Amino acid sequence: MKSLFADIAAIAFGLFLTLLLLEGALRLLPVNEGLHTQPVNADSPVYHFEPNRDSVWSRGPDFALVNRVHTNNCGFVNDLDYLPDAPTPLAAVIGDSYVEAVMVPSKETLQARLASDLQGRGRVYSFAASGAPLSQYLAYARYACSTFHADKLIFVVVGNDFDESLFRYAQMPGFHYFSERNGKLELVRRDYEPSWTTRLARHSRLALYLLTNARVQDVPARVLGLFGSGRDERYVGQTSARIDAERLRLSRMAVDEFLRLLPQETGLPAGRMLFVVDGVRPRLYDPAYAPQTDDSYFAQMRREFMVKARRLGFGVIDMQPLFRAEHALTGGRFEFAQDAHWNGAGHELAARAVRQSGFLDDLR
């Protein structure tokens, strides 16, 4: 019996020592430290991260992409602190991970480039979080206007913004979603409180590596996908290319409600808002690809969204022809090789498009 206990103790000690060595080794590597999402509830209804923090962001088990990011005094990824009572006019850039842009050096982002353009006559603040859809953009827009008195709003619209605005298709804690009731959509908030395991994991590089770099939590779904119909799923614009009547019906309802509520929730007329709509990348680089005949969900929704927004008086920039023209001229691409988000060149092209549109020229 003593021998059995000794064997168990030896195994336990060996396992503990191995974990300790892995923890120490990973502290020397650029493990993704996470942004530390803060509680979302009635007292703190806006999704944001731990304020005043510098952290490392990285992608993949091999750290294929590495960047250092700063969350400011209000808990958003931005090098600038946000001042509610600053006298200069404000343009707010709102979006999801494309605007959060943790994979892009801060100075290369759309918002930083626009802030540099406006230096001395205006400010540019960004409000964004990975996974945020149109419904969450509405909450951010309301916050930007009510707290910081934004004069103009710029939204970056991407492929998964439409159906993921609906509680039926996405339920990320902390975000606002449209919930269908009696044939109408109602904006609801899903509260969030970090669990004790989440708070504990934030202090361990091994746990962070497994969760944020290796993504071990996704392994079961990937394994099941090998044996299910999902293995043949086609994705365009980081969302399923599949089109079905119910998905389209609800997505169109979400777009209509979003556009209807924006002026009401922000107090700004449609003309003081601008949508920068992503192109169908990377397929648009293929000369044989005809974007006007694309049958994907994103291609159809982006076309309908732009038509509706323009009809209602909102400003719209379609990035698709701009990406195609710039690629034809330079041969460059606008996303990372390891990641579909805009790289620095993509952000520069978007900033140039906003600049050339004249949208911010009268910001006084």
Salt bridges, closest charged atoms under 4 A:
GLU23 OE2 - ARG27 NH2 3.06
GLU33 OE2 - ARG205 NH2 2.86
GLU50 OE1 - HIS36 ND1 2.70
ASP54 OD1 - HIS70 ND1 2.80
ASP117 OD2 - ARG355 NE 2.61
ASP163 OD2 - ARG247 NE 2.96
GLU180 OE1 - ARG168 NH2 3.77
GLU180 OE2 - ARG249 NH1 3.28
GLU186 OE1 - ARG181 NH1 3.11
ASP191 OD1 - ARG189 NE 2.54
ASP218 OD2 - ARG215 NE 2.99
ASP244 OD2 - ARG242 NH1 2.18
GLU246 OE2 - ARG168 NH1 2.92
GLU246 OE2 - ARG249 NH2 2.93
ASP256 OD1 - LYS308 NZ 2.95
GLU257 OE2 - ARG260 NH2 2.82
GLU265 OE1 - ARG142 NH1 2.87
ASP278 OD2 - ARG281 NH2 2.81
ASP294 OD1 - ARG283 NH1 2.89
ASP295 OD1 - ARG234 NH2 3.20
GLU304 OE2 - ARG252 NH2 2.84
ASP318 OD1 - ARG302 NH2 2.30
GLU326 OE1 - ARG352 NH1 3.33
GLU335 OE1 - ARG281 NH1 2.63
GLU335 OE2 - ARG333 NE 3.52
ASP339 OD2 - ARG59 NE 2.48
ASP339 OD1 - HIS341 ND1 2.49
GLU348 OE1 - ARG113 NH1 2.81
GLU348 OE2 - ARG352 NE 3.92
GLU348 OE2 - ARG355 NH1 3.97
ASP362 OD1 - LYS152 NZ 2.47
